[in-house]
Amino acid sequence: MLPWVAVGSVGSSAILSVYCVTQQLTVGPSIVINLGTWINFSFFHVDFLFLIDALTSIMFFTVTVISFLVHLYSVDYMSDDPQLILFMSFLSLFTFCMLVLVAAGNFVVMFLGWEGVGISSYLLINFWRARLLANKSAVKAVLLNRIGDVFIFLSMALLWQIFHTLDYHTIFALAPFAPDIKIFDGVPLTTLDFACLALLIGGVAKSAQIGLHTWLPDAMEGPSPVSALIHAATMVTAGIFLFIRCSPLLEFSEPTLLAATILGALTSFFGASTGLSQYDIKRIIAYSTCSQLGYMMFACGTSNYDFAIYHLFNHAFFKALLFLTAGAVIHAMDGEQDIRRMGGLIYLLPLSYICILIGSLSLMGIPCFSGYYSKDGLIEASYFNSVSYGEFALYLGSLSAFFTSFYSFRLIILVFIIPPQGPRALYTSATCRDAPTFMAIPLVILAIASCVSGYLTYKVFVGPTPFWQNVILVLPHHYNNEMEFIPIRYMLFPLLMSSMGILCAFIVYYCFSSYFNRVRINKFKHIFWFLNFKWFFDPIYNYFIGKYTLITGHTLFENLDRGFFEWVGPMGLARIVKFAVSCTRIAQSGYLISYIFGLFFGFVLIIVSPSIPFLTDDDLVVVFAMILIHPLLMSDDDEE
């Protein structure tokens, strides 16, 4: 009964989010809610401020609806787990922190939610604590995101130095008038550029862009509902959301937009190419998430923020569908995740096949599915933009679309279409059946949304729409006004690449699979190894960064922490006190004649002190005399 409390609570939030979206569509004004003063220290004042506008309402709807479906799915998926209630609590905490992040009215409240989703992700990825890989993956996620957190904090400090506030509205209003101050001489970057670049690095870590992406595939060690929630509606979308929220600020930093375009295009290519050689069903979908986040990032870099949030919205539905369907397949195959040990499941799991097919077609960008409207649209819009490297993003994004279609259709063929490849016991077991009721309902809802969400919401998100009002700002020289006049070759290029990917996957893995396996092993094994080892990011980090960081840390710990600091700190102080006590005990002999002699010597010293140069100060004489007569102040009882 208790898990249903969490399901009902998140479901109520989803209903309220629908009301919030309808109000923004009809009435439209932004609402600022001030819950009072949070920090008031000298000149630093921060209110507990929340901002409800069009962007917030869309994120409310996306987060709560996906979270509600994941909660409902988890009731059946985790029914055999003895800690089901704890798991549902963690899911609800994750959702709450994400809602705080998207509803924040200033950077400090946003940072509260930002850190909240980080700790929640650790709790969920490490939910099965007995698994060593889950422990390591959770720690890895926290450490890499901590790098981004440091840069977010640095960005907040720089923004405070420039604007003397951290409220969104004030900073965005003053951004055009930011002083042209340079931190380093000879570097053509202003303080605002450094603040925006630090903001970008924070988003790169949270949204798993290339360089700080390695935590995302390893996060698959958590339960499948966790993967769906992290990848579809929370955490990884937080960096993209922050970039869209700060568009009135980032538009005035050309280096940040250029960096976002290049990073996003490289990330989309990296994620798509790496997914070609993976065999874990969840990791394949995880790398597709990395690739799709790259699309959203270079859409922001080319000032197509409306396409970025539009794709984020559509991506939430079909990516949640893919992960939850993969969870249903893993559940049916008794925990098996290697697609090479599957096959022939189209007859045993027909609902899962239909759902994963719909999700994959939407991911590929096939017409009539939601991904086509947003994914192909942002690839095309990236070229017709005055920001540099738009053409670079177009061609790299189109090549990524080819790879995405290839590995998506490869997954469908290897899991569902080819003859069974796994042990007979897996196919004949009682668990090898389609999703039960509370797992099937979310799959059906998400499948329908993956088909219709793109078409139904296009006019709301994209184009000359009044929905965004002043939430998204695009400067005139960044504005794309040629979308209606795109040549047909650019419109068809991403779709052509996706279609070629499907055809190539069908030929390689269905028609001539044995021949191409031999060719791959003999001629392309080095390329395959390079992709299978994920461009060797993990080995490079482990050897060149992790190894030497551990060695340096151990050396500093032994010589600095346990050496110098302990000697001058607690242990050194103890030695000094012990030495002083041992010296004092010499004077405390217990003989009366010694104390009388000390008293007499002190009086003589006071009398003759004016003739001694270093004892001309009266205070020093008194202190010295007190030290000498100190033994007389101790009673015999104290000594005993």
LUMROTOR-299165 format. One record per residue (C-alpha): z, y, x; residue in three letters. Coordinates in steps of 0.2 Angstrom, whole numbers, padded with zeros to 4 digits, always signed. Layout:
ZYXALA/...
REM end
This chain:
+0000+0000+0000MET/+0004+0012+0014LEU/-0013+0012+0022PRO/-0020+0019+0005TRP/-0009+0034+0007VAL/-0019+0039+0022ALA/-0035+0035+0013VAL/-0030+0045-0002GLY/-0025+0060+0008SER/-0041+0061+0018VAL/-0051+0058+0002GLY/-0042+0073-0006SER/-0046+0084+0009SER/-0064+0078+0007ALA/-0064+0084-0011ILE/-0057+0101-0006LEU/-0070+0103+0008SER/-0084+0100-0005VAL/-0076+0115-0015TYR/-0075+0125+0001CYS/-0094+0122+0004VAL/-0098+0127-0014THR/-0088+0143-0013GLN/-0097+0148+0003GLN/-0114+0144-0005LEU/-0110+0155-0020THR/-0098+0168-0015VAL/-0099+0168+0004GLY/-0086+0180+0011PRO/-0076+0174+0026SER/-0057+0171+0023ILE/-0044+0175+0037VAL/-0027+0167+0035ILE/-0013+0173+0045ASN/+0002+0162+0045LEU/+0013+0174+0056GLY/+0016+0178+0074THR/+0015+0163+0086TRP/+0017+0171+0103ILE/+0024+0189+0106ASN/+0028+0191+0124PHE/+0027+0209+0131SER/+0009+0214+0129PHE/+0003+0196+0125PHE/+0002+0194+0106HIS/-0005+0179+0097VAL/-0005+0176+0078ASP/-0007+0158+0070PHE/-0024+0163+0063LEU/-0036+0153+0053PHE/-0054+0158+0049LEU/-0063+0150+0035ILE/-0082+0154+0034ASP/-0099+0145+0033ALA/-0097+0136+0049LEU/-0079+0131+0046THR/-0084+0124+0028SER/-0098+0114+0035ILE/-0087+0106+0048MET/-0073+0103+0035PHE/-0085+0093+0025PHE/-0092+0083+0039THR/-0076+0079+0047VAL/-0066+0075+0031THR/-0081+0065+0023VAL/-0084+0054+0038ILE/-0065+0052+0041SER/-0063+0046+0023PHE/-0076+0033+0025LEU/-0069+0027+0042VAL/-0052+0026+0034HIS/-0059+0016+0019LEU/-0068+0005+0031TYR/-0053+0002+0042SER/-0043-0005+0028VAL/-0054-0021+0028ASP/-0059-0021+0047TYR/-0041-0019+0053MET/-0033-0030+0039SER/-0027-0043+0051ASP/-0020-0031+0064ASP/-0001-0031+0062PRO/-0001-0012+0067GLN/-0013-0007+0053LEU/-0001+0007+0047ILE/+0001+0014+0065LEU/-0018+0014+0067PHE/-0021+0023+0051MET/-0008+0036+0056SER/-0018+0039+0072PHE/-0034+0041+0063LEU/-0026+0054+0051SER/-0018+0063+0066LEU/-0036+0064+0074PHE/-0043+0071+0058THR/-0029+0084+0057PHE/-0031+0090+0075CYS/-0050+0091+0073MET/-0048+0102+0057LEU/-0036+0113+0066VAL/-0049+0115+0080LEU/-0063+0120+0068VAL/-0052+0131+0057ALA/-0045+0141+0071ALA/-0046+0160+0071GLY/-0043+0163+0089ASN/-0045+0154+0105PHE/-0026+0149+0107VAL/-0026+0140+0090VAL/-0042+0132+0094MET/-0035+0126+0111PHE/-0021+0118+0101LEU/-0033+0107+0091GLY/-0043+0105+0107TRP/-0028+0097+0115GLU/-0024+0087+0099GLY/-0040+0078+0098VAL/-0038+0074+0117GLY/-0021+0065+0115ILE/-0027+0057+0098SER/-0042+0050+0107SER/-0030+0042+0120TYR/-0020+0034+0107LEU/-0035+0027+0098LEU/-0045+0021+0113ILE/-0029+0013+0120ASN/-0023+0006+0103PHE/-0025-0012+0109TRP/-0013-0009+0123ARG/-0014-0027+0129ALA/-0032-0025+0135ARG/-0033-0018+0153LEU/-0050-0010+0150LEU/-0043-0001+0135ALA/-0029+0006+0146ASN/-0041+0012+0160LYS/-0054+0019+0147SER/-0041+0029+0138ALA/-0034+0036+0155VAL/-0052+0040+0161LYS/-0056+0049+0144ALA/-0040+0060+0147VAL/-0043+0064+0165LEU/-0061+0069+0163LEU/-0057+0080+0148ASN/-0043+0087+0157ARG/-0056+0095+0169ILE/-0064+0103+0154GLY/-0047+0109+0147ASP/-0044+0118+0164VAL/-0060+0127+0162PHE/-0057+0132+0144ILE/-0040+0139+0150PHE/-0049+0149+0163LEU/-0061+0155+0151SER/-0047+0161+0140MET/-0039+0170+0154ALA/-0055+0179+0159LEU/-0058+0184+0141LEU/-0041+0191+0140TRP/-0044+0201+0155GLN/-0060+0208+0148ILE/-0055+0211+0130PHE/-0036+0210+0130HIS/-0036+0199+0115THR/-0041+0181+0110LEU/-0045+0183+0092ASP/-0063+0178+0088TYR/-0068+0193+0077HIS/-0062+0206+0090THR/-0070+0197+0105ILE/-0087+0195+0096PHE/-0087+0213+0090ALA/-0084+0219+0107LEU/-0095+0207+0117ALA/-0110+0220+0117PRO/-0099+0232+0126PHE/-0091+0221+0138ALA/-0089+0230+0155PRO/-0101+0225+0169ASP/-0088+0219+0181ILE/-0092+0207+0195LYS/-0079+0196+0202ILE/-0088+0191+0219PHE/-0098+0203+0229ASP/-0116+0197+0231GLY/-0115+0186+0216VAL/-0126+0192+0201PRO/-0113+0186+0188LEU/-0101+0197+0179THR/-0084+0192+0172THR/-0091+0189+0155LEU/-0104+0177+0163ASP/-0090+0167+0172PHE/-0080+0166+0156ALA/-0095+0159+0146CYS/-0099+0147+0160LEU/-0081+0141+0160ALA/-0083+0139+0141LEU/-0098+0129+0144LEU/-0090+0117+0157ILE/-0076+0114+0144GLY/-0089+0109+0131GLY/-0098+0098+0144VAL/-0083+0088+0146ALA/-0078+0086+0128LYS/-0096+0083+0122SER/-0100+0071+0136ALA/-0114+0080+0145GLN/-0121+0074+0161ILE/-0109+0074+0175GLY/-0093+0073+0164LEU/-0100+0060+0152HIS/-0094+0044+0160THR/-0078+0043+0148TRP/-0089+0041+0133LEU/-0097+0024+0135PRO/-0080+0017+0141ASP/-0072+0024+0125ALA/-0080+0009+0116MET/-0065-0002+0121GLU/-0056+0005+0106GLY/-0059-0002+0088PRO/-0076+0001+0080SER/-0069+0013+0067PRO/-0062+0024+0082VAL/-0080+0024+0090SER/-0087+0030+0073ALA/-0075+0044+0071LEU/-0075+0050+0089ILE/-0094+0049+0090HIS/-0099+0055+0073ALA/-0087+0069+0067ALA/-0074+0073+0080THR/-0071+0075+0098MET/-0088+0074+0105VAL/-0094+0087+0092THR/-0080+0099+0097ALA/-0089+0106+0112GLY/-0105+0109+0102ILE/-0095+0117+0088PHE/-0087+0129+0100LEU/-0103+0134+0108PHE/-0110+0138+0090ILE/-0094+0147+0086ARG/-0096+0158+0101CYS/-0114+0162+0099SER/-0110+0180+0097PRO/-0102+0180+0114LEU/-0114+0168+0123LEU/-0130+0177+0118GLU/-0125+0191+0131PHE/-0124+0178+0145SER/-0142+0173+0150GLU/-0135+0161+0165PRO/-0125+0151+0152THR/-0139+0149+0140LEU/-0151+0143+0155LEU/-0137+0131+0161ALA/-0135+0124+0143ALA/-0153+0121+0141THR/-0155+0112+0158ILE/-0139+0102+0155LEU/-0144+0097+0138GLY/-0161+0092+0142ALA/-0155+0081+0157LEU/-0142+0073+0146THR/-0154+0068+0132SER/-0165+0060+0145PHE/-0150+0052+0154PHE/-0143+0045+0139GLY/-0159+0038+0132ALA/-0165+0030+0148SER/-0148+0022+0151THR/-0148+0014+0134GLY/-0164+0005+0139LEU/-0154-0007+0150SER/-0138-0010+0141GLN/-0133-0026+0131TYR/-0117-0021+0123ASP/-0121-0016+0105ILE/-0108-0002+0105LYS/-0113+0005+0122ARG/-0131+0006+0117ILE/-0126+0017+0102ILE/-0114+0026+0113ALA/-0128+0031+0125TYR/-0138+0036+0110SER/-0124+0048+0105THR/-0124+0055+0123CYS/-0143+0058+0121SER/-0141+0066+0104GLN/-0128+0078+0110LEU/-0140+0083+0124GLY/-0152+0088+0110TYR/-0139+0099+0102MET/-0134+0107+0118MET/-0151+0112+0123PHE/-0154+0118+0105ALA/-0139+0130+0108CYS/-0146+0135+0125GLY/-0162+0140+0117THR/-0153+0150+0104SER/-0157+0138+0090ASN/-0139+0137+0084TYR/-0145+0133+0066ASP/-0154+0118+0072PHE/-0139+0113+0083ALA/-0127+0113+0068ILE/-0140+0105+0057TYR/-0143+0090+0068HIS/-0124+0089+0071LEU/-0122+0087+0052PHE/-0136+0074+0050ASN/-0131+0065+0066HIS/-0113+0063+0059ALA/-0120+0052+0045PHE/-0132+0041+0054PHE/-0121+0039+0069LYS/-0106+0034+0059ALA/-0118+0022+0050LEU/-0124+0014+0066LEU/-0106+0012+0073PHE/-0098+0005+0057LEU/-0113-0007+0055THR/-0111-0013+0073ALA/-0093-0015+0069GLY/-0098-0026+0054ALA/-0109-0037+0065VAL/-0095-0039+0079ILE/-0083-0043+0065HIS/-0095-0056+0058ALA/-0099-0063+0076MET/-0080-0065+0080ASP/-0079-0051+0092GLY/-0096-0055+0101GLU/-0104-0038+0107GLN/-0118-0045+0119ASP/-0135-0043+0109ILE/-0142-0057+0120ARG/-0130-0069+0111ARG/-0135-0064+0094MET/-0152-0065+0085GLY/-0157-0072+0068GLY/-0144-0062+0058LEU/-0156-0055+0046ILE/-0153-0069+0034TYR/-0134-0070+0037LEU/-0130-0051+0036LEU/-0144-0043+0025PRO/-0134-0028+0021LEU/-0130-0025+0039SER/-0148-0026+0044TYR/-0153-0014+0030ILE/-0140-0001+0036CYS/-0143-0003+0054ILE/-0162-0001+0051LEU/-0159+0015+0041ILE/-0148+0022+0054GLY/-0160+0018+0068SER/-0175+0025+0059LEU/-0165+0041+0056SER/-0160+0041+0074LEU/-0178+0039+0080MET/-0184+0054+0069GLY/-0195+0044+0058ILE/-0202+0055+0043PRO/-0192+0054+0027CYS/-0176+0051+0036PHE/-0163+0064+0040SER/-0165+0063+0059GLY/-0183+0068+0057TYR/-0180+0085+0050TYR/-0166+0091+0062SER/-0171+0081+0078LYS/-0190+0084+0078ASP/-0187+0102+0072GLY/-0175+0107+0087LEU/-0187+0099+0099ILE/-0201+0109+0093GLU/-0191+0125+0091ALA/-0185+0124+0109SER/-0203+0127+0116TYR/-0206+0143+0105PHE/-0192+0153+0112ASN/-0191+0167+0124SER/-0177+0158+0134VAL/-0183+0150+0150SER/-0185+0131+0152TYR/-0189+0129+0134GLY/-0205+0119+0139GLU/-0194+0109+0150PHE/-0183+0104+0136ALA/-0198+0100+0124LEU/-0206+0088+0136TYR/-0190+0080+0142LEU/-0183+0079+0124GLY/-0199+0071+0118SER/-0198+0058+0132LEU/-0180+0055+0127SER/-0187+0052+0109ALA/-0198+0038+0116PHE/-0184+0029+0125PHE/-0173+0031+0110THR/-0185+0023+0098SER/-0188+0009+0111PHE/-0170+0004+0113TYR/-0166+0006+0095SER/-0180-0006+0089PHE/-0175-0017+0104ARG/-0158-0018+0097LEU/-0164-0023+0079ILE/-0176-0036+0086ILE/-0163-0044+0098LEU/-0149-0044+0085VAL/-0158-0048+0068PHE/-0176-0054+0070ILE/-0178-0066+0085ILE/-0171-0084+0083PRO/-0153-0086+0086PRO/-0147-0085+0104GLN/-0129-0088+0102GLY/-0118-0103+0101PRO/-0120-0113+0085ARG/-0101-0111+0081ALA/-0103-0092+0079LEU/-0116-0095+0065TYR/-0107-0108+0056THR/-0090-0100+0057SER/-0082-0093+0041ALA/-0081-0076+0048THR/-0100-0075+0049CYS/-0103-0066+0033ARG/-0108-0049+0027ASP/-0096-0034+0026ALA/-0082-0036+0013PRO/-0080-0023-0001THR/-0071-0009+0008PHE/-0082-0011+0023MET/-0098-0011+0013ALA/-0095+0004+0002ILE/-0094+0016+0017PRO/-0110+0008+0024LEU/-0120+0010+0007VAL/-0114+0029+0006ILE/-0119+0033+0024LEU/-0135+0024+0022ALA/-0140+0035+0007ILE/-0134+0050+0016ALA/-0144+0046+0031SER/-0160+0045+0020CYS/-0157+0061+0010VAL/-0146+0073+0019SER/-0159+0081+0030GLY/-0171+0084+0016TYR/-0158+0091+0004LEU/-0150+0103+0016THR/-0164+0110+0026TYR/-0165+0126+0017LYS/-0146+0128+0019VAL/-0146+0127+0037PHE/-0163+0132+0044VAL/-0174+0147+0042GLY/-0170+0164+0034PRO/-0155+0158+0025THR/-0140+0169+0019PRO/-0128+0155+0021PHE/-0124+0159+0039TRP/-0121+0178+0036GLN/-0114+0185+0052ASN/-0107+0168+0059VAL/-0122+0164+0070ILE/-0129+0178+0081LEU/-0146+0178+0089VAL/-0152+0193+0099LEU/-0169+0199+0094PRO/-0177+0194+0111HIS/-0170+0177+0108HIS/-0175+0175+0090TYR/-0189+0162+0086ASN/-0201+0169+0074ASN/-0215+0157+0077GLU/-0209+0141+0069MET/-0221+0143+0055GLU/-0236+0144+0067PHE/-0232+0129+0078ILE/-0249+0121+0083PRO/-0251+0103+0076ILE/-0250+0095+0093ARG/-0232+0101+0096TYR/-0227+0096+0079MET/-0234+0078+0081LEU/-0229+0076+0099PHE/-0211+0070+0096PRO/-0216+0059+0082LEU/-0230+0052+0092LEU/-0218+0048+0106MET/-0206+0039+0094SER/-0220+0029+0086SER/-0225+0023+0104MET/-0207+0018+0108GLY/-0207+0007+0092ILE/-0223-0001+0096LEU/-0219-0004+0115CYS/-0202-0012+0110ALA/-0211-0023+0097PHE/-0223-0029+0111ILE/-0211-0031+0124VAL/-0196-0040+0115TYR/-0206-0049+0101TYR/-0224-0053+0105CYS/-0223-0056+0124PHE/-0204-0057+0128SER/-0205-0071+0141SER/-0219-0063+0151TYR/-0211-0046+0151PHE/-0194-0053+0156ASN/-0202-0061+0172ARG/-0211-0045+0176VAL/-0195-0035+0174ARG/-0186-0047+0185ILE/-0199-0048+0199ASN/-0206-0030+0199LYS/-0195-0018+0191PHE/-0178-0025+0195LYS/-0173-0010+0206HIS/-0177+0002+0191ILE/-0167-0010+0179PHE/-0152-0010+0191TRP/-0152+0009+0192PHE/-0152+0011+0174LEU/-0140-0004+0170ASN/-0128+0004+0182PHE/-0129+0020+0173LYS/-0138+0030+0187TRP/-0123+0025+0198PHE/-0112+0039+0192PHE/-0097+0028+0191ASP/-0098+0020+0209PRO/-0102+0038+0216ILE/-0087+0045+0207TYR/-0076+0030+0212ASN/-0081+0030+0231TYR/-0084+0048+0235PHE/-0071+0056+0223ILE/-0058+0044+0217GLY/-0056+0034+0233LYS/-0054+0050+0244TYR/-0043+0058+0231THR/-0031+0044+0231LEU/-0031+0043+0250ILE/-0028+0062+0251THR/-0015+0061+0237GLY/-0005+0047+0246HIS/-0006+0056+0262THR/+0001+0072+0254LEU/+0014+0063+0245PHE/+0020+0054+0260GLU/+0020+0069+0272ASN/+0022+0084+0261LEU/+0031+0079+0245ASP/+0042+0065+0253ARG/+0042+0074+0270GLY/+0043+0093+0271PHE/+0048+0097+0253PHE/+0062+0084+0253GLU/+0068+0089+0270TRP/+0069+0108+0265VAL/+0074+0104+0247GLY/+0087+0092+0240PRO/+0089+0080+0256MET/+0088+0095+0268GLY/+0101+0104+0257LEU/+0112+0089+0257ALA/+0111+0087+0276ARG/+0116+0106+0278ILE/+0131+0104+0267VAL/+0136+0088+0275LYS/+0135+0096+0292PHE/+0144+0112+0286ALA/+0158+0101+0279VAL/+0160+0091+0295SER/+0161+0107+0305CYS/+0174+0114+0293THR/+0185+0098+0294ARG/+0187+0101+0313ILE/+0197+0117+0308ALA/+0207+0108+0295GLN/+0218+0097+0307SER/+0233+0098+0296GLY/+0244+0105+0310TYR/+0254+0121+0306LEU/+0252+0127+0324ILE/+0233+0127+0322SER/+0233+0137+0307TYR/+0245+0150+0315ILE/+0233+0151+0330PHE/+0218+0154+0319GLY/+0227+0168+0309LEU/+0233+0176+0325PHE/+0215+0175+0332PHE/+0208+0183+0317GLY/+0220+0198+0317PHE/+0216+0200+0336VAL/+0198+0200+0332LEU/+0200+0213+0318ILE/+0209+0224+0330ILE/+0197+0223+0344VAL/+0181+0223+0333SER/+0176+0241+0336PRO/+0173+0238+0354SER/+0162+0223+0350ILE/+0144+0229+0346PRO/+0139+0215+0334PHE/+0155+0217+0324LEU/+0154+0236+0320THR/+0150+0233+0302ASP/+0167+0232+0292ASP/+0160+0220+0279ASP/+0155+0207+0292LEU/+0172+0208+0300VAL/+0180+0204+0283VAL/+0169+0190+0280VAL/+0172+0183+0298PHE/+0190+0185+0296ALA/+0190+0176+0279MET/+0181+0161+0287ILE/+0194+0160+0301LEU/+0209+0161+0289ILE/+0201+0149+0276HIS/+0210+0134+0282PRO/+0227+0142+0278LEU/+0221+0144+0259LEU/+0221+0125+0257MET/+0237+0117+0252SER/+0242+0100+0258ASP/+0239+0093+0241ASP/+0221+0098+0241ASP/+0219+0089+0258GLU/+0226+0073+0252GLU/
REM end
